Amino acid sequence: MNEEVFIDWKTETDDKGIVWLTLDKRDTATNVLSISVLDQLDFLLEQIIDDKPKAVIFQSGKSSGFIAGADVKEFLEISSTQEALIMIKRGQKIFSRIESLSCPTVALIEGFCMGGGTELALACDYRVALDDSATKIGLPEVKLGIHPAFGGAVRLTRILSPLNSLDMMLTGRGLSARQAKKIGLVDLVQPQRQIKRAAEQLALTRPAKQSMPLLGKILSLPGIRHLLTSYMKKQVAKKAPRQHYPAPYALLDVWCNYYGNRKRMMEEEANSVARLVQGNTVRNLIRVFFLQTRLKSLGSKKSLALRHIHIIGAGIMGGDIAAWCALRGYQVTLQDREPKYLSNAMKRANKLFQKKLKLRHERTAALDRLIPDCKGYGVEHADVVIEAIFEDKDAKQAIYKDIEPRMKPGAILATNTSSIPLETLAKGLKDPKRLIGIHFFNPVAMMPLVEIVKTKKSSAETIEQAIAFCLHIGKLPLPVKSAPGFLVNRILMPYLVEAVSLYEEGVSAEAIDKAAVDFGMPMGPVELADTVGLDICHSVADNLAAAHGTTVPPMLGKYVAEGKLGKKSGRGFYQYKKGKPVKDNDADLGDQKSIQNRLIFRMLNESAACIDEKIVDDKDLLDAGVIFATGFAPFRGGPLNYSLQEGVDNITETMVQYEAAYGERFSPVKGWKLIK
């Protein structure tokens, strides 16, 4: 076997005449298609054309996956549309060379295969994927504000029905190996012991390539294509307005207008992304990508050997935390006072497993890992014990007094409290430094962020272990200082309270929510308050008001006293029918810009206060926390990033005007000086 090594690529020719091209990018755990990697590949393709091997098989030298995509950092260095176009067309040319090789080409996919990695695989004649839960194949470029640019849109829509190809690109969802096989994206799904032999067989036997099914051909006909495009744009608009997220619409336009003309569609695919990449949306979404990467890098799974988790409290939060941990593969014991509470939690867990796990044996295994435990026998064996009962200091402290002596040495003692200071809860513990806050958000299965709440007494080891726990269960950890509201509720609550103030002034709920959604929030604050529960909002708002000397709008307390608790009671600020708010389509929308400013400025001002009080370590972590816990418009890059882009002086000057009109809650805090 002949072998050549480049900086990032290794090439081997076996005794069957097959060239194995292995990408193992230097000095990184993940393969990405940087300019350097592509340049080396271009040179290798020149050699392959000259050598005329029997076949070429692309594979990864990384244990983590195939190829994660393009090097996103290089996007930020692009200074013009022309520069972007040159880079994109360079990638298109290289992938077209792979496609036009005279010998068969195979992509051997193990682990993740995303973005440019999937585009490279599409340029190959065949694709074989590892039958493993870690295998994920996708085109998530839309999450960065762009769409496939190296010919991915052209090639994917050529072999898959538009219902599948466009869904992949518009949602950015990754497919499992079996899902990819089902829709025709990969040719074979194989276990580890057979995957290389399967790739060889594909290369040497040259079976028929994947082609568009009949239904796909019909849906791609010009008239039907235009109707399908119109329908898909309406569906996209429900979650991603064009003015905030132009990429999905640009992709649909490229497909609708140029499908069938391969050369022109390739050109327009490049032109479209070259235009998109210059906007603030792309830069801010790339920022969000790196914020997510930073949260993941705050610790290491190695800091905690996690096998068993014990949850105390089988209410909505405790039960859902337990279900999530079991879903992620860990043994979980769930404790509550009576079996009936555990029964409700098990029913919700079963619904989660039905939704997330497609195979029956996987669902059964997850249920087997979740063990009802009224007596709390799991405490002695658990690596992590999480208390998630109702917000009552005495009740929580009584639990700690009971379980602390029973916990094994080195186990984490955590609370999911959302409002009680850890310093208060830790009183009475023999070892106060072992208590840590691990604060999940509702709904647990959907919210990626978890606050790691620390005090001055929290040991570094406990903090590291809590971060590791979050990484083990697939959540994003954010260390925050123990202070009223921590970070997320501290910033979110003034926004919700301002919505109530506007409502008290006679502004319609519909007008308030529209202003927020138009800004880019996933849900308006009035509907959000109803969804969270007005009783919970009132409790948190009261705690924060007491801590910071502010007031809570009387209407919030009035509604709670009347039993109008929001969605769960059927009535809050909105009336609810079948779980949906009844909204007045003819409601007066008022001064939308003023409403929007009042809502958002309250969040921005509180964000500046949190920086001043060092609730988190820096501005980027604050932006990350607010984006991943509240859904703060990702395309704006976070509240502080948005403040910088809009101009801190412009915002604070307007706030001074609002202070004169609406009160001191709009007085700019001194933390603004730290943001400039």
C-alpha positions as CSV (number, residue, x, y, z in Angstrom):
1,M,0.0,0.0,0.0
2,N,1.5,3.3,-1.1
3,E,1.0,6.3,1.3
4,E,1.5,10.1,0.9
5,V,0.9,12.6,3.7
6,F,0.0,16.3,3.3
7,I,-0.6,18.7,6.1
8,D,-4.2,17.7,6.6
9,W,-4.8,14.9,4.1
10,K,-3.3,11.4,3.9
11,T,-3.6,9.4,0.8
12,E,-3.2,5.6,0.5
13,T,-3.5,3.4,-2.5
14,D,-4.5,-0.2,-1.6
15,D,-3.8,-3.4,-3.5
16,K,-7.1,-3.1,-5.3
17,G,-6.1,0.2,-6.8
18,I,-8.4,2.2,-4.6
19,V,-7.2,5.6,-3.3
20,W,-8.2,6.3,0.3
21,L,-8.3,10.0,1.0
22,T,-8.3,10.6,4.8
23,L,-8.9,14.1,6.1
24,D,-7.3,14.7,9.6
25,K,-7.0,18.4,10.0
26,R,-4.0,19.4,12.0
27,D,-4.2,20.9,15.5
28,T,-8.0,20.5,15.9
29,A,-10.4,17.8,17.0
30,T,-12.8,18.5,14.2
31,N,-12.4,18.4,10.4
32,V,-13.4,21.7,8.7
33,L,-13.0,22.7,5.0
34,S,-10.7,25.6,5.4
35,I,-9.2,27.4,2.4
36,S,-5.9,25.5,3.1
37,V,-7.7,22.1,3.3
38,L,-9.5,22.8,0.0
39,D,-6.2,23.9,-1.7
40,Q,-4.6,20.6,-0.6
41,L,-7.5,18.7,-1.9
42,D,-7.4,20.5,-5.3
43,F,-3.7,19.5,-5.6
44,L,-4.6,15.9,-4.7
45,L,-7.3,15.8,-7.3
46,E,-4.7,16.8,-10.0
47,Q,-2.6,13.8,-9.0
48,I,-5.7,11.5,-9.0
49,I,-6.6,12.6,-12.5
50,D,-3.1,11.8,-13.7
51,D,-2.8,8.5,-11.8
52,K,-6.3,7.1,-12.8
53,P,-7.0,4.9,-9.8
54,K,-9.8,2.3,-9.7
55,A,-11.7,4.4,-7.3
56,V,-11.5,7.1,-4.6
57,I,-12.9,6.8,-1.1
58,F,-13.1,9.8,1.2
59,Q,-13.0,9.2,4.9
60,S,-12.1,11.0,8.2
61,G,-9.1,10.5,10.4
62,K,-11.1,12.0,13.4
63,S,-13.0,9.9,15.9
64,S,-15.6,12.7,16.3
65,G,-16.9,12.7,12.8
66,F,-16.5,13.1,9.0
67,I,-16.5,16.9,8.2
68,A,-18.2,19.6,10.2
69,G,-18.5,22.0,7.3
70,A,-16.6,25.1,6.1
71,D,-14.3,27.0,8.4
72,V,-16.8,29.5,9.7
73,K,-14.1,31.9,11.0
74,E,-13.0,32.5,7.4
75,F,-16.5,33.9,6.6
76,L,-15.8,36.8,9.1
77,E,-12.7,37.7,7.1
78,I,-14.7,38.3,3.9
79,S,-14.9,42.1,3.2
80,S,-16.9,42.2,-0.1
81,T,-19.4,40.3,-2.2
82,Q,-16.8,39.8,-4.9
83,E,-14.4,38.3,-2.4
84,A,-17.1,35.9,-1.1
85,L,-17.9,35.0,-4.7
86,I,-14.3,34.1,-5.5
87,M,-14.1,31.8,-2.4
88,I,-17.4,30.1,-3.2
89,K,-16.6,29.5,-6.8
90,R,-13.3,28.0,-5.8
91,G,-15.1,25.5,-3.6
92,Q,-17.7,24.8,-6.4
93,K,-14.8,24.1,-8.8
94,I,-13.1,21.6,-6.5
95,F,-16.3,19.7,-5.8
96,S,-17.2,19.6,-9.5
97,R,-13.8,18.1,-10.1
98,I,-14.7,15.3,-7.6
99,E,-18.0,14.8,-9.4
100,S,-16.3,14.6,-12.8
101,L,-13.6,12.1,-11.9
102,S,-13.6,9.2,-14.3
103,C,-13.4,6.6,-11.5
104,P,-16.1,5.9,-8.9
105,T,-16.0,8.0,-5.7
106,V,-17.4,7.1,-2.3
107,A,-17.9,9.1,0.9
108,L,-17.5,7.0,4.0
109,I,-19.4,8.8,6.7
110,E,-18.9,8.1,10.4
111,G,-20.2,10.5,13.0
112,F,-21.4,14.0,12.0
113,C,-21.3,15.1,8.4
114,M,-22.5,18.7,8.1
115,G,-22.6,21.6,5.7
116,G,-19.6,21.5,3.4
117,G,-19.0,17.9,4.5
118,T,-22.4,16.9,3.2
119,E,-21.8,18.9,0.0
120,L,-18.5,17.0,-0.5
121,A,-20.4,13.7,0.0
122,L,-23.0,14.8,-2.5
123,A,-20.3,15.4,-5.1
124,C,-19.3,11.7,-4.7
125,D,-21.0,8.9,-6.7
126,Y,-21.9,7.0,-3.5
127,R,-22.4,7.5,0.2
128,V,-22.1,4.9,2.9
129,A,-22.9,5.8,6.5
130,L,-22.1,4.2,9.9
131,D,-25.2,2.7,11.6
132,D,-24.7,4.5,14.9
133,S,-26.6,7.2,16.8
134,A,-23.6,9.6,16.5
135,T,-24.0,9.7,12.7
136,K,-25.8,12.9,11.7
137,I,-26.0,14.2,8.1
138,G,-27.2,17.7,7.4
139,L,-27.0,21.0,5.7
140,P,-27.4,23.5,8.6
141,E,-26.1,26.6,6.8
142,V,-29.5,28.3,7.3
143,K,-28.7,28.5,11.0
144,L,-25.8,30.8,10.0
145,G,-27.9,32.9,7.8
146,I,-26.8,31.4,4.5
147,H,-27.6,28.2,2.5
148,P,-25.4,25.6,0.7
149,A,-23.0,27.3,-1.7
150,F,-20.6,24.6,-3.0
151,G,-23.2,23.0,-5.2
152,G,-25.1,21.4,-2.4
153,A,-28.5,22.8,-3.4
154,V,-28.0,21.8,-7.0
155,R,-26.9,18.2,-6.2
156,L,-29.4,17.6,-3.4
157,T,-32.5,18.7,-5.3
158,R,-31.3,16.5,-8.2
159,I,-31.4,13.2,-6.3
160,L,-34.1,13.8,-3.6
161,S,-37.7,14.9,-3.8
162,P,-38.0,18.6,-3.1
163,L,-40.1,17.7,-0.1
164,N,-37.0,16.1,1.5
165,S,-34.2,18.1,0.0
166,L,-35.8,21.5,0.7
167,D,-36.8,20.4,4.2
168,M,-33.2,19.5,5.0
169,M,-31.9,22.8,3.9
170,L,-34.7,25.0,5.2
171,T,-34.7,23.5,8.7
172,G,-31.0,22.6,9.0
173,R,-31.9,19.4,10.8
174,G,-29.4,16.6,10.9
175,L,-30.6,13.1,9.8
176,S,-29.6,9.8,11.3
177,A,-28.0,7.3,9.0
178,R,-31.2,5.3,8.6
179,Q,-33.3,8.4,7.9
180,A,-30.8,9.5,5.2
181,K,-31.0,6.0,3.7
182,K,-34.8,6.1,3.7
183,I,-35.0,9.3,1.6
184,G,-32.1,8.2,-0.7
185,L,-29.4,10.5,0.6
186,V,-27.1,7.6,1.3
187,D,-26.7,4.3,-0.5
188,L,-25.8,2.0,2.4
189,V,-26.0,2.0,6.2
190,Q,-23.5,-0.4,7.7
191,P,-22.1,-1.4,11.2
192,Q,-18.5,-0.5,12.0
193,R,-17.1,-3.9,11.2
194,Q,-18.4,-3.9,7.7
195,I,-18.4,-0.2,6.6
196,K,-15.0,-0.2,4.9
197,R,-15.7,-3.4,3.0
198,A,-19.1,-1.9,1.9
199,A,-17.4,1.3,0.7
200,E,-15.0,-0.9,-1.4
201,Q,-17.8,-2.9,-2.9
202,L,-19.7,0.2,-3.9
203,A,-16.5,1.6,-5.5
204,L,-15.7,-1.6,-7.4
205,T,-19.1,-2.8,-8.4
206,R,-20.5,0.6,-9.5
207,P,-24.2,0.1,-8.9
208,A,-26.8,2.6,-10.2
209,K,-26.6,6.0,-8.5
210,Q,-29.3,7.6,-6.5
211,S,-31.9,9.4,-8.7
212,M,-35.0,11.5,-8.2
213,P,-38.1,9.5,-7.5
214,L,-41.1,10.0,-9.7
215,L,-43.1,12.2,-7.2
216,G,-40.0,14.4,-6.9
217,K,-39.8,14.8,-10.7
218,I,-43.5,15.8,-10.8
219,L,-43.1,18.3,-7.9
220,S,-40.1,19.8,-9.7
221,L,-42.0,20.6,-12.9
222,P,-42.2,24.4,-13.5
223,G,-45.8,25.1,-12.6
224,I,-45.9,22.8,-9.6
225,R,-42.5,24.1,-8.5
226,H,-43.8,27.6,-8.3
227,L,-46.9,26.5,-6.2
228,L,-44.7,24.5,-3.9
229,T,-42.3,27.4,-3.4
230,S,-45.2,29.7,-2.5
231,Y,-46.5,27.2,0.0
232,M,-43.0,26.7,1.5
233,K,-42.4,30.4,1.9
234,K,-45.7,30.7,3.9
235,Q,-44.6,27.8,6.1
236,V,-41.1,29.4,6.7
237,A,-42.7,32.8,7.4
238,K,-44.4,31.3,10.5
239,K,-41.1,30.9,12.2
240,A,-38.6,33.0,10.3
241,P,-39.8,36.4,8.8
242,R,-38.0,37.3,5.6
243,Q,-36.8,40.7,7.0
244,H,-34.9,38.8,9.8
245,Y,-33.9,35.6,8.1
246,P,-33.5,36.1,4.3
247,A,-31.6,32.9,3.6
248,P,-34.5,30.4,3.4
249,Y,-36.3,32.6,0.9
250,A,-33.2,33.1,-1.1
251,L,-32.7,29.4,-1.3
252,L,-36.3,28.8,-2.4
253,D,-35.9,31.5,-5.1
254,V,-32.8,29.8,-6.5
255,W,-34.5,26.5,-6.7
256,C,-37.8,27.9,-8.1
257,N,-36.2,30.1,-10.7
258,Y,-33.3,28.0,-11.9
259,Y,-33.9,24.3,-11.2
260,G,-33.4,22.3,-14.4
261,N,-30.7,24.6,-15.7
262,R,-27.8,23.1,-13.7
263,K,-25.1,25.6,-14.8
264,R,-27.2,28.7,-14.1
265,M,-28.5,27.2,-10.8
266,M,-24.9,26.7,-9.7
267,E,-24.0,30.3,-10.5
268,E,-27.1,31.7,-8.7
269,E,-26.4,29.5,-5.7
270,A,-23.0,31.2,-5.4
271,N,-24.4,34.7,-6.1
272,S,-27.1,34.3,-3.5
273,V,-24.7,33.2,-0.7
274,A,-22.2,35.9,-1.7
275,R,-24.9,38.5,-1.2
276,L,-26.1,37.0,2.1
277,V,-22.7,36.6,3.7
278,Q,-22.2,40.4,3.8
279,G,-25.2,41.2,6.0
280,N,-25.3,41.7,9.7
281,T,-27.6,38.7,10.0
282,V,-24.8,36.3,9.0
283,R,-22.2,37.9,11.2
284,N,-24.5,37.8,14.2
285,L,-25.6,34.2,13.6
286,I,-22.0,33.2,13.3
287,R,-21.4,35.0,16.6
288,V,-24.2,32.9,18.1
289,F,-22.5,29.8,16.7
290,F,-19.2,30.7,18.5
291,L,-21.1,31.6,21.7
292,Q,-22.5,28.1,21.7
293,T,-19.0,26.7,21.1
294,R,-17.7,28.7,24.0
295,L,-20.3,27.5,26.4
296,K,-19.5,23.9,25.4
297,S,-15.8,24.6,26.0
298,L,-16.2,25.9,29.6
299,G,-15.5,22.5,31.0
300,S,-14.9,18.9,30.3
301,K,-17.0,15.7,30.7
302,K,-13.9,14.2,32.2
303,S,-14.4,16.2,35.4
304,L,-17.3,14.0,36.4
305,A,-17.8,10.2,36.0
306,L,-21.6,10.2,35.6
307,R,-23.6,7.1,35.8
308,H,-26.5,7.7,38.3
309,I,-28.7,10.8,38.9
310,H,-31.2,11.2,41.7
311,I,-34.0,13.8,41.3
312,I,-36.1,14.9,44.3
313,G,-39.4,16.3,43.2
314,A,-41.5,14.8,40.4
315,G,-43.4,18.0,39.4
316,I,-43.1,19.5,36.0
317,M,-39.5,20.6,36.4
318,G,-38.2,17.7,38.4
319,G,-40.0,15.0,36.4
320,D,-38.9,16.6,33.1
321,I,-35.2,16.9,34.2
322,A,-35.4,13.2,35.2
323,A,-36.9,12.2,31.8
324,W,-34.2,14.2,29.9
325,C,-31.4,12.6,31.8
326,A,-32.8,9.1,31.1
327,L,-33.2,10.0,27.5
328,R,-29.5,10.9,27.4
329,G,-28.6,7.4,28.6
330,Y,-28.2,7.7,32.3
331,Q,-29.8,5.8,35.2
332,V,-32.2,8.1,37.0
333,T,-34.1,7.6,40.3
334,L,-37.0,9.9,40.8
335,Q,-38.3,10.6,44.3
336,D,-41.5,12.2,45.5
337,R,-43.9,11.9,48.5
338,E,-46.5,9.8,46.8
339,P,-46.7,7.4,43.9
340,K,-49.4,9.5,42.1
341,Y,-46.8,12.3,41.5
342,L,-44.3,9.8,40.1
343,S,-47.0,8.4,37.9
344,N,-47.7,11.7,36.2
345,A,-44.0,12.2,35.7
346,M,-43.6,8.8,34.1
347,K,-46.5,9.6,31.7
348,R,-44.8,12.8,30.6
349,A,-41.5,10.9,30.2
350,N,-43.1,8.3,28.0
351,K,-44.4,11.1,25.8
352,L,-40.9,12.5,25.5
353,F,-39.4,9.1,24.6
354,Q,-42.2,8.5,22.0
355,K,-41.3,11.8,20.4
356,K,-37.5,11.6,20.5
357,L,-36.8,7.8,20.1
358,K,-38.0,6.1,16.9
359,L,-37.2,2.5,17.8
360,R,-39.3,0.6,20.3
361,H,-36.3,-1.0,22.0
362,E,-34.8,2.5,22.5
363,R,-38.0,3.7,24.2
364,T,-38.1,0.6,26.4
365,A,-34.5,1.1,27.4
366,A,-35.1,4.8,28.3
367,L,-38.1,3.8,30.5
368,D,-36.1,1.1,32.2
369,R,-33.4,3.7,33.1
370,L,-36.0,6.0,34.8
371,I,-36.8,4.4,38.2
372,P,-39.6,5.6,40.5
373,D,-38.2,5.9,44.0
374,C,-40.6,7.1,46.7
375,K,-38.3,6.1,49.5
376,G,-35.2,7.8,48.0
377,Y,-33.0,4.8,48.0
378,G,-31.1,6.2,45.0
379,V,-29.5,9.0,47.1
380,E,-26.8,6.7,48.4
381,H,-25.7,5.6,44.9
382,A,-26.1,8.9,42.9
383,D,-23.2,10.9,41.4
384,V,-25.6,13.9,41.2
385,V,-28.6,14.7,43.5
386,I,-30.9,17.4,42.3
387,E,-33.5,18.9,44.5
388,A,-36.4,20.3,42.4
389,I,-39.3,20.8,44.8
390,F,-41.5,23.8,45.2
391,E,-39.9,27.2,46.2
392,D,-39.9,26.8,50.0
393,K,-36.7,27.5,52.0
394,D,-37.6,25.4,55.0
395,A,-38.8,22.4,52.9
396,K,-35.6,22.4,50.9
397,Q,-33.4,22.7,53.9
398,A,-35.2,19.8,55.5
399,I,-34.4,17.7,52.5
400,Y,-30.7,18.6,52.6
401,K,-30.5,17.7,56.3
402,D,-31.9,14.3,55.5
403,I,-29.9,13.5,52.4
404,E,-26.5,15.1,53.1
405,P,-25.3,12.3,55.5
406,R,-26.5,9.6,53.0
407,M,-24.8,10.9,49.9
408,K,-21.7,9.2,48.8
409,P,-18.4,11.2,49.1
410,G,-17.8,13.5,46.1
411,A,-21.4,13.5,44.9
412,I,-22.9,16.8,43.7
413,L,-25.7,18.3,45.8
414,A,-27.7,20.6,43.5
415,T,-30.8,22.7,43.7
416,N,-33.0,23.8,40.8
417,T,-34.3,26.8,42.7
418,S,-35.1,29.8,40.5
419,S,-35.3,32.4,43.2
420,I,-33.9,31.5,46.6
421,P,-30.3,32.5,47.2
422,L,-28.0,29.6,47.6
423,E,-26.3,31.2,50.6
424,T,-29.7,30.9,52.4
425,L,-30.3,27.3,51.3
426,A,-26.7,26.3,52.3
427,K,-27.2,27.2,56.0
428,G,-27.4,24.1,58.1
429,L,-25.3,22.0,55.6
430,K,-22.2,20.4,57.2
431,D,-20.3,21.2,53.9
432,P,-21.9,24.3,52.4
433,K,-19.4,24.5,49.5
434,R,-20.8,21.3,48.0
435,L,-24.2,23.0,47.2
436,I,-24.5,24.3,43.7
437,G,-27.4,25.6,41.7
438,I,-28.2,23.7,38.5
439,H,-31.1,25.8,37.1
440,F,-33.0,24.4,34.2
441,F,-35.5,26.3,32.1
442,N,-39.0,25.1,31.1
443,P,-39.7,23.2,28.9
444,V,-36.6,21.2,29.8
445,A,-36.4,19.2,26.6
446,M,-36.5,22.4,24.4
447,M,-34.4,24.9,26.4
448,P,-30.6,24.3,25.8
449,L,-29.2,26.5,28.6
450,V,-28.7,25.6,32.2
451,E,-27.5,28.2,34.8
452,I,-24.7,26.9,37.1
453,V,-25.3,29.1,40.2
454,K,-22.3,29.5,42.4
455,T,-21.6,31.3,45.6
456,K,-18.3,32.6,47.1
457,K,-18.2,29.3,49.1
458,S,-18.7,27.1,46.0
459,S,-15.6,25.0,45.5
460,A,-13.9,25.1,42.1
461,E,-14.2,21.3,41.9
462,T,-18.0,21.4,42.4
463,I,-18.4,24.1,39.7
464,E,-16.3,22.0,37.3
465,Q,-18.4,18.9,38.1
466,A,-21.7,20.8,37.6
467,I,-20.5,22.1,34.2
468,A,-19.4,18.5,33.3
469,F,-22.9,17.2,34.3
470,C,-24.5,19.7,31.9
471,L,-22.2,18.6,29.1
472,H,-22.9,14.9,29.7
473,I,-26.7,15.5,29.3
474,G,-26.3,17.7,26.2
475,K,-27.0,21.1,27.8
476,L,-25.1,24.4,27.6
477,P,-23.7,25.4,31.0
478,L,-23.5,29.0,32.0
479,P,-21.8,29.8,35.4
480,V,-23.6,32.7,37.1
481,K,-23.3,34.4,40.5
482,S,-25.9,33.7,43.2
483,A,-28.0,36.8,43.2
484,P,-31.8,37.4,43.0
485,G,-33.0,36.1,39.6
486,F,-29.5,34.9,38.7
487,L,-29.0,36.1,35.1
488,V,-31.8,35.0,32.9
489,N,-34.8,35.7,35.1
490,R,-33.1,39.0,36.2
491,I,-33.1,40.2,32.6
492,L,-36.3,38.6,31.4
493,M,-38.6,39.8,34.2
494,P,-38.3,43.6,33.6
495,Y,-39.3,42.9,30.0
496,L,-42.4,40.9,31.1
497,V,-43.2,43.5,33.8
498,E,-43.0,46.4,31.3
499,A,-45.5,44.4,29.1
500,V,-47.9,44.4,32.1
501,S,-47.4,48.1,32.6
502,L,-48.2,48.8,28.9
503,Y,-51.3,46.6,29.3
504,E,-52.4,48.6,32.4
505,E,-52.0,51.8,30.3
506,G,-54.5,50.4,27.8
507,V,-52.2,49.1,25.1
508,S,-53.7,45.8,23.7
509,A,-52.0,42.5,24.4
510,E,-51.9,42.0,20.7
511,A,-50.0,45.2,20.1
512,I,-47.5,44.4,22.8
513,D,-46.8,40.9,21.5
514,K,-46.6,42.1,17.8
515,A,-43.9,44.7,18.7
516,A,-41.8,42.0,20.4
517,V,-42.2,39.4,17.7
518,D,-41.4,42.0,15.0
519,F,-38.2,42.7,16.9
520,G,-37.4,39.0,16.6
521,M,-38.5,37.4,19.8
522,P,-40.0,33.9,19.4
523,M,-43.1,34.8,21.4
524,G,-44.6,38.1,22.7
525,P,-44.1,38.9,26.4
526,V,-47.8,38.8,27.2
527,E,-48.3,35.4,25.7
528,L,-45.0,34.3,27.4
529,A,-46.2,35.4,30.8
530,D,-49.4,33.5,30.3
531,T,-47.4,30.4,29.2
532,V,-45.0,30.6,32.2
533,G,-47.9,31.2,34.6
534,L,-48.9,34.6,36.0
535,D,-48.5,33.2,39.6
536,I,-44.9,32.3,38.8
537,C,-44.2,35.6,37.1
538,H,-45.7,37.4,40.1
539,S,-43.6,35.4,42.6
540,V,-40.3,36.1,40.7
541,A,-41.2,39.7,40.1
542,D,-41.9,40.2,43.8
543,N,-38.6,38.7,44.8
544,L,-36.7,40.9,42.3
545,A,-38.7,44.0,43.3
546,A,-37.8,43.4,47.0
547,A,-34.1,42.9,46.1
548,H,-33.8,45.9,43.9
549,G,-36.3,48.4,45.3
550,T,-38.7,48.3,42.3
551,T,-42.4,47.8,42.1
552,V,-44.7,45.2,40.4
553,P,-47.7,46.4,38.4
554,P,-50.8,45.9,40.5
555,M,-52.7,44.2,37.7
556,L,-50.3,41.2,37.9
557,G,-51.3,40.5,41.5
558,K,-54.9,41.2,40.8
559,Y,-55.1,38.5,38.1
560,V,-53.3,36.0,40.3
561,A,-55.8,36.7,43.1
562,E,-58.7,36.2,40.7
563,G,-57.3,32.8,39.6
564,K,-56.4,34.1,36.1
565,L,-53.0,32.3,35.9
566,G,-52.6,32.2,32.2
567,K,-52.7,29.2,29.9
568,K,-52.9,26.6,32.6
569,S,-56.1,28.1,34.0
570,G,-57.6,28.9,30.6
571,R,-57.5,32.7,31.3
572,G,-54.8,35.2,31.8
573,F,-54.2,38.3,29.7
574,Y,-55.6,36.1,26.9
575,Q,-58.5,33.7,26.9
576,Y,-57.4,30.2,25.9
577,K,-59.3,27.7,23.8
578,K,-57.7,24.2,23.4
579,G,-54.5,25.6,24.7
580,K,-54.3,28.4,22.1
581,P,-54.7,32.2,22.9
582,V,-57.7,33.9,21.4
583,K,-56.4,37.1,19.8
584,D,-58.3,40.0,18.4
585,N,-57.2,40.5,14.8
586,D,-58.7,44.0,14.8
587,A,-56.9,45.2,18.0
588,D,-55.4,48.7,17.9
589,L,-51.7,48.3,17.5
590,G,-50.7,51.7,18.8
591,D,-47.2,53.2,18.4
592,Q,-45.3,50.0,17.6
593,K,-41.8,51.6,17.7
594,S,-42.4,53.1,21.2
595,I,-43.9,49.8,22.5
596,Q,-40.9,47.9,21.1
597,N,-38.4,50.3,22.6
598,R,-40.0,50.2,26.1
599,L,-39.9,46.4,26.1
600,I,-36.4,45.9,24.8
601,F,-34.8,48.8,26.6
602,R,-35.8,47.3,29.9
603,M,-33.9,44.1,29.0
604,L,-30.9,46.1,27.8
605,N,-30.7,48.2,30.9
606,E,-30.9,45.1,33.1
607,S,-28.2,43.5,31.0
608,A,-25.9,46.4,31.6
609,A,-26.7,46.2,35.4
610,C,-25.7,42.5,35.3
611,I,-22.4,43.3,33.7
612,D,-21.7,46.0,36.4
613,E,-22.5,43.5,39.1
614,K,-20.5,40.7,37.5
615,I,-23.4,38.3,37.5
616,V,-21.5,36.5,34.6
617,D,-17.8,36.8,33.8
618,D,-18.1,38.8,30.6
619,K,-20.4,40.3,27.9
620,D,-20.2,37.4,25.6
621,L,-21.4,35.0,28.2
622,L,-24.3,37.3,29.0
623,D,-25.4,37.4,25.4
624,A,-25.1,33.6,25.2
625,G,-27.2,33.2,28.3
626,V,-30.0,35.4,27.1
627,I,-30.1,34.0,23.6
628,F,-30.1,30.3,24.6
629,A,-32.5,30.7,27.5
630,T,-35.0,33.3,26.2
631,G,-34.7,33.0,22.4
632,F,-33.6,36.7,22.2
633,A,-33.5,37.4,18.5
634,P,-30.4,35.3,17.5
635,F,-29.9,37.4,14.3
636,R,-29.2,40.4,16.6
637,G,-26.4,38.5,18.3
638,G,-27.5,39.1,21.9
639,P,-28.7,42.2,23.9
640,L,-25.2,43.7,24.4
641,N,-24.1,43.0,20.8
642,Y,-27.4,44.6,19.6
643,S,-26.7,47.6,21.9
644,L,-23.3,48.1,20.3
645,Q,-24.6,47.8,16.8
646,E,-27.4,50.3,17.5
647,G,-25.1,52.6,19.4
648,V,-25.0,52.8,23.2
649,D,-25.3,56.6,23.2
650,N,-28.4,56.5,20.9
651,I,-30.1,54.0,23.3
652,T,-29.2,55.7,26.5
653,E,-30.3,59.1,25.1
654,T,-33.7,57.7,24.2
655,M,-33.9,56.0,27.6
656,V,-33.4,59.4,29.3
657,Q,-36.4,60.7,27.4
658,Y,-38.4,57.6,28.5
659,E,-37.4,58.2,32.1
660,A,-38.9,61.6,32.0
661,A,-42.1,60.2,30.4
662,Y,-42.5,56.9,32.2
663,G,-40.4,56.9,35.3
664,E,-37.1,56.0,36.8
665,R,-37.1,52.4,35.7
666,F,-35.7,53.8,32.4
667,S,-32.8,55.6,34.0
668,P,-29.6,54.3,32.4
669,V,-27.6,52.2,34.9
670,K,-23.9,52.9,35.3
671,G,-23.1,49.5,33.7
672,W,-23.6,51.1,30.3
673,K,-20.1,52.6,30.6
674,L,-18.6,49.0,30.6
675,I,-20.3,48.1,27.3
676,K,-19.0,50.8,25.0
